[in-house]
Every structure is written in structure tokens, then in C-alpha cells.
Amino acid sequence: MICRPSFVAFAERRTLLGLSRQQLADLIGVSMPTVWRWEHEQGSPGRLALMQLDQVLSRLEAEQAAEAV
């Protein structure tokens, strides 16, 4: 059984970074309603979208951490 991460964790990361749903959607190439559906567990991102989400959020988190130093 494959364990898929809860999109709630991505929503928390998005919020901590100060991104709107639209901004995140633009960064990963999906629509804002798609991000909303994921966050409200009315759908789930595919494997490629999950990888893009993690890459984008990780990069932004690293940039934010570097700015804080």
C-alpha cells in the first residue's frame, strides 16, 4: 500500500510561505480551483503534481530560510 501525504501538510507549507492558492497554482501549472479541491480533500494530486509541489515549496522554504539568516 502506498502512503500518500496529506495535502493538508502542503496547505500549511503554502500558508507559512505566504502564498495564495493562485500563486501556488501558477507555480506548478494547475488552476486555483484544483489547489482548493486538493486542500479540501475533494481530489488528490497525481504523482507528478506531488513532486512539483514538493520541489517548489522546498525551494521557497530554502530561500526564505536563507533570507532569515
C-alpha positions in Angstrom: 0.0 0.0 0.0 1.4 3.4 -1.0 1.1 6.1 1.6 0.3 9.4 0.0 1.0 12.6 2.1 -2.0 14.6 3.2 -2.4 17.7 1.1 -3.1 19.5 4.4 0.6 19.5 5.0 1.2 21.2 1.7 -1.6 23.7 2.6 0.2 24.5 5.8 3.5 25.0 4.0 1.8 27.2 1.4 0.3 29.4 4.2 3.6 29.6 6.1 5.3 30.8 2.9 2.6 33.5 2.5 1.4 32.1 -0.9 -2.1 32.3 -2.1 -3.7 29.3 -3.7 -3.5 31.2 -7.0 0.2 31.8 -6.6 0.9 28.2 -5.8 -1.3 27.0 -8.7 0.7 29.3 -11.1 4.0 27.9 -9.8 3.0 24.3 -10.5 0.9 24.8 -13.6 -2.6 24.0 -12.4 -5.7 26.0 -11.7 -6.6 27.6 -8.4 -9.8 25.5 -8.1 -7.6 22.4 -8.4 -5.5 23.5 -5.4 -8.6 24.3 -3.5 -10.0 20.8 -4.2 -6.8 19.2 -3.0 -6.8 21.3 0.2 -10.4 20.3 0.9 -9.7 16.6 0.1 -12.1 16.7 -2.9 -9.4 15.3 -5.1 -5.8 14.4 -4.9 -2.8 15.5 -6.9 -1.1 13.0 -9.1 2.5 11.8 -8.7 3.9 14.5 -11.0 2.0 17.3 -9.2 3.1 16.0 -5.8 6.7 16.1 -7.0 6.3 19.6 -8.4 4.6 20.7 -5.2 7.4 19.4 -3.0 10.1 20.9 -5.3 8.5 24.3 -5.4 7.7 24.5 -1.7 11.1 23.2 -0.7 12.9 25.8 -2.9 10.8 28.6 -1.5 11.3 27.4 2.1 15.1 27.3 1.5 15.0 30.8 0.0 13.0 32.1 3.0 15.4 30.4 5.4 18.4 32.0 3.6 16.8 35.4 3.9 16.3 35.0 7.6 20.0 34.5 8.2 
